[in-house]
Amino acid sequence: MNIRTVISELTNKNKGLKKAEIEGLLAILSKNSEGLSLADLTGLTGIPKETLITFKESVSAYLDKSYDGFLLDSEYRGPIKEFSLKEYPWSLVTIEDSEIEEIISKLRSDSGFKPKRELDQFIATAKTSAAKASLAKIKGLADDKNIAFVGDDDFVSLAMERLELGNSSFTVFDIDPELLEEIRARSTKSIQTIQHDCRVTLPSLYKGNFDLVITDPPYTSNGVKIFLNRAVELLGKVDVNANKYIILYYVNSFKTPEKTLKIQEIISDMKLLIEDKIDKFARYTGADSMGNASSAYILRVTPFSHTLDVADDSGVYTYENQKTEKFPYVDHYTFKLFDVDEKMVRSRANLLKSLSRFCDMHKLHVVDRVMTEFKGGGITLTFVLSASNLTVHTWPEFKAIHMDLITCTPIYNKDNFRMSLTKIFNARETEIRKIE
């Protein structure tokens, strides 16, 4: 058996997995003689179950046919193990606090709380709840701070109050009265609990009164936007020297990266600074389709941070009709160019040349061009792109150009739109608008 050839072949059959991850999976299987269930392997790796099902099909020739899960046939287990395959770091950062983990585990076993699927309550493992608490302390964000939790079905507040954090205070905002009662009953330091529906803005007495907000919102873009809105309200306006933070937990999507791109876009639009991101930091039960794992985002609030508008009919939870979740990824911008050189707006050749240059600068692949000229000298030009289209109209009498760019993939170097438009068209003023 040539193990490198096997790994290469398996990598070709599993497009969602890197070669190092394939090797890591084989390393796990080679060291296990009793077999692993699908849930076991999901918990160990944070890989979604559908991806692991595909992996199982690809490696079926090497598996024990009498076992329903993942168990290498004895004929292959020994030889594969002899290759000393490299283990894969399924999370680059692992934090353990066995004492707090044991406490949370006991609190859960003594608790009658049952997670509510309609509220997207996927419960973190006791190890993760302890790790979430320790992460805030290790980052220096929790000592002598006013700490808020926007949702806390993972009992992180109960874990944090058992750490040595000076005079820190803890307040939990959650829609679920049963969860809040569980937290109050098991608190050792009088955690304050506030029943609140995060779809509604917070009362003014809570705004700006906190230093750190920890949140694990519903795994929808609207859920993230709404929960981050409440977090920004709780932290309030800050100056450049303020050290106020949000720790956000959100799942990474293997098959639909546009969902993760949307979350990054929300964070960017809110002017929150991603100081750290730890992939697959948190582990859960009951969220197999998402790999039972989420990433930790350490977000610093800036003087420019602000809330975002949310449509009144927007769904929050995964069971609701998520219009934006079902719609494909779109990057959509409009540009207004004022006082453009008259030679540009009246010349078909100059306009074509300049637009082609703009497309090159932003890696927009043009597959066709359609042009219409109007009486008075106006021109409408459509560039059909491999990823959608660019439509341009000129008004020579106003020395004005309007451009509408829409793509179904992220646009390259879009932060430099203003610079490239000004340079190419020599416009006195450029107005850029992002369309949601």
Order of alpha helices (4+ residues) and beta strands (2+ residues): alpha-alpha-alpha-alpha-alpha-alpha-alpha-beta-alpha-beta-alpha-beta-beta-alpha-beta-alpha-beta-beta-alpha-beta-alpha-alpha-beta-beta-beta-beta-alpha-beta
